[in-house]
Amino acid sequence: MKLNKVACGLASGILWGLAVFAVTNYRLLTGGVGHSLSNLNLFYFGYSFSFVGSIIGLIWGFVYGFVIAWIFAFLYNLFAKQKQ
């Protein structure tokens, strides 16, 4: 079975981006401090613990999720060739 690299990347990118967005905004709305979330700026250029930062995190989360899942699907297809 082959994995569709683009579909896998899109699904993972959307989920990861929405997770970063949702967690950041949840912590903002509940009055959380966000010390650990602020460390995301080490990986996501421009991210900050704010609403604008959550949108930047959404974009970077999508990019990272897409690339990592695409590479995973590529390697899976490479090593899991079906016997014919």
N, C-alpha and C positions, 0 to 999 in steps of 0.2 A: 504494500500500500504506500502510495506517495502522498506526502503532505503538500498542500498548496502553500507556497512560501508567502505569497502576498496576503492570502486570507488569514494565515496564522499570524503574520505580522500586524495586520489591521486589528484583529481581535485582541491581541495582547497589548498593542499600543493604546487602543481605546480604553481597555480596562485599567491599565497602569496610569494613564493620564487622568482618567476620572477618579481613580483612587487618591492620587496626590491632591487633586482639586477638592474632593469631598472631605478628606481628612483635614486639610488646611482650613477650609471654611467651617467645618464642624468645631474645630478647636477655637477659631475666632469667635464664633457665635456663642459658645459656652463659656467664654472668658478664659480660655486656657492660655498658658504662658507660651508654649511652643518652643521650648529650648531645643528639643531634639529635632523638631521640624526645621528650625533655622539652620541646622547643619546641612540641609539639602542644597544650600547655596554653594557648597563645596563641589557638587556634581552638576547642578543646574545653574548655569550662568544667568544672573539677574533675578533669581528666586529670592523672595523675602517672605517673612511671616505676615502677609497682608493679603487683601483681596486681589490686588494686581499681581502680587507674587504667586497666588494660587493659579492665575491664568497662565503665567509664565511656566509654572510647574506642570500645568496641564499639557502645554506644548512640548516641553522637554520630556515629560513622562511618556507622551505618545511616541516621540522620536526614539527614546531609549527602548521602550517596549517593542516597537516595530523592528528595530535593528536586531535586538537580541533574539526575538522570536524568528525572524527571517533567517538568521545564522543557524539557529537550532534546527529549523525545518530543512535548510540546505544540507547540514551535516547528517540529519536523520535520513534524508533521501540518498545521500552519498553512501552511507554505511548500511542501509537496510534495503539493498536491492533485492527484488524478488527473484527467486529461482525460476527459470523458464524451461 
